[in-house]
């Protein structure tokens, strides 16, 4: 038998947080996928509310060919919706999707998603994520399981 001792740090106590941020960026590529999922749920709920057809291609980071396209929907129902009430799913993406379509600017919705992802992967966003989840890291910055 042998005993191996390792040092484990929280993000706040790590002597080199940049190593942790590098490791996260190299290994955790889906930290904001929950936002993509919530956005898709809001898009689908809006489509059910206003009718017509909807098509989308969405990623948490900008990519070629991303789009959200609504066609043949009931504009009267759309214009009656109050975005601030979050009437579709109850999450913030309801507001962005309704307002984006009312303003005929769905690119704005994708821009909000991408800015949200930038924040999630920023040092501040990563620090908050690690603190909230009580994540620990090895001395070399890798995640400690």
N, C-alpha and C positions, 0 to 999 in steps of 0.2 A: 504494500500500500504506500501511496505517497500523498502528501497534502500540498495543494497548490493554492497560494494566496494571491488574490488579485484585488486591485483597487477599483472601486466602483463609485461613480460620481453622479449627482443630479446635474442637470444642465446649469444650475446656478453655481454649483461648487466646482465644476470642471475647470482645471487649470488652463485649458485651451479650447474654448467653446467652438472656435472655427473648425476644429477637427470634427466635432459632432455635427455641425452644420454641413460640412462637406460630405460626411458619411450619409446623412439623411438625404441630401440632394442626389447622391449617387445611388441610393437604394430604395427610397420611398417615393415612387413616381405617381402615386394616386392619392395624395393627402387631401386633395380638393374634389375628389370624385363624388363625394356626398352632395356638393353644390351642383354638379352636373346632373345627378339623379333628381334632386329637388327641382331644378330648372325644367327638366324633361316632364316631370309630374305636373308642373304649372302649365307648360305648353299643352299637354294632353287635356288637362282640365279646362283650359280656355277653349280648345277646339270643341270639346263636348258642349260647352256653354253657348258658343256662337255658331256652331255648325261649320259646314265647308270641309276643306281638307287642309292638312298641315304636313309639312315635310321639314326635316331638320337633319343637320349633321353638326354635332357639337363636341368640342374637346375643352378640357380645362386650360389648355394653352392654345394660342393662335395656330391655326393650321390652314393649309390650302383647302378651299372649298367649303369652309364652314358657312352655314346658313340656317335661317329659320324662315320658312315661307308658309303663309296662310293664304288660301284661295277660296273664293266663293262663299265667304262667311257673311253672317248677318251683321252689318255695320250698326244698325240701330241697337241691337243687343249689346254690342261691343261698347258703344258710346254711353250706354246706361250704366256700365260697370264703373264702380269707384275703386280705382287701384289701391288707394290708401286703406281700404277695408280688408284687403287680402282675401277676397271672396272665393277663391278657387280651392286652394289647399291649406291656406293659413300661414304659408311661409313667405319670406320677403320676395321670392322670385315671382309671386303672383303680381306684385306691384310692377316689377320691371317688365314682365311680359305684356300685361294689359297696357301700360303706358307706352311701351315700345310700339305695339301694334296701333294704338290710337294715334300716335305721332308718325306712323308709317316709317319707323326707324328701328328695325330689329337688329341692326348692327350694333346699336347702342346697348342692347341686352347682352350681346356677345362681349362687348367691351367691358361691361360691368363684371361678367364672369371672369374674364382674363385679369382684370385688376384685383379681383378677389383672390385669384390664384397667386398672383404676384405677392400679395400680402401674406398668404398662408406660407409661402416659401421664403419670405423675408426672415432675417435673423430675429426680428421681434415676433413675428408670427410663429416661427419654429420654437422659440423660447416659450411662448405662451402654451403651445401645444404640448411641449414636453413637461412643463410645470403642471398643467391640468391633468395629465395622465401619469404623473409620477414616474416618468421614464428615467432610466439610469444608463450610463455610458461607461465603457471601459476607458482606460487611460489613453488608448490610441484613437478614441472618438467613436468607436463602433458601439452599436446598441448592445446593452447587456440584457440577455434574456433570463 
